[in-house]
Amino acid sequence: MNYEPDDIDYDEDAKVTGTIVDSDLTHDRMEAIARKVVDAWDMDTLVDYAVSALFDDYQFDCDQAVQDANDLELTLEELDNDN
């Protein structure tokens, strides 16, 4: 029998195809996805992402950038020579 339901909503369609939809995601499931994605990254990708995320944070919170630089006892010379 070739049965195709007329009114499959997105969640029901996801159950039929086995895909995940946004309504399936709980806080814990999103965290699990994030951990699995990061686990799949190589070290260069992980470092690039971390640098990008921190840079974005520092643009909106210069005090945090200053605090981090001072916690690491960085000098302006070190920062200028790092590029």
C-alpha positions in Angstrom: 0.0 0.0 0.0 1.5 3.4 -1.0 0.2 5.5 1.8 1.2 9.2 1.9 -0.6 11.1 4.8 -2.0 14.4 3.7 -1.3 16.4 6.9 2.1 15.6 8.2 3.4 18.4 10.4 7.1 19.1 10.6 7.6 17.1 13.8 5.8 14.1 12.4 7.8 14.3 9.2 11.0 14.4 11.3 9.9 11.2 13.1 9.3 9.6 9.7 12.7 10.6 8.3 14.6 10.4 11.6 15.9 14.0 11.4 16.0 16.4 14.4 13.9 19.5 14.3 14.1 22.6 16.5 11.2 21.5 18.7 13.3 18.5 19.7 16.0 20.6 21.2 16.2 21.0 24.9 19.0 22.8 26.7 20.7 19.5 27.4 20.4 18.4 23.8 21.8 21.6 22.5 24.8 21.3 24.9 25.3 17.7 23.7 25.3 18.9 20.1 27.8 21.6 20.9 30.1 19.2 22.6 30.0 16.7 19.7 30.7 19.4 17.2 33.6 20.7 19.2 34.9 17.1 19.7 35.0 16.8 15.9 37.2 19.9 15.4 40.9 19.7 15.0 43.1 21.9 17.2 43.6 24.7 14.7 39.8 25.0 14.2 39.3 25.0 18.0 41.9 27.7 18.5 40.6 29.8 15.6 37.1 29.7 17.0 38.2 30.6 20.5 40.3 33.5 19.3 37.3 34.7 17.2 34.9 34.4 20.1 37.2 36.3 22.5 37.9 39.0 20.0 34.2 39.5 19.5 33.7 39.7 23.3 36.6 42.1 23.7 35.1 44.5 21.1 32.1 45.0 23.4 34.0 44.6 26.7 37.4 46.4 26.6 37.6 46.1 30.4 37.7 42.3 30.1 40.5 42.5 27.4 42.5 44.7 29.7 41.9 42.4 32.7 42.9 39.3 30.7 46.1 41.1 29.3 47.1 42.1 32.8 46.3 38.7 34.3 48.7 37.2 31.7 51.2 39.9 32.5 51.4 40.9 28.8 53.2 44.0 27.6 52.3 46.2 24.7 55.6 45.2 23.0 54.5 41.5 23.3 51.1 42.3 21.8 52.7 44.4 18.9 55.2 41.6 18.1 52.5 38.9 18.1 51.0 39.9 14.7 
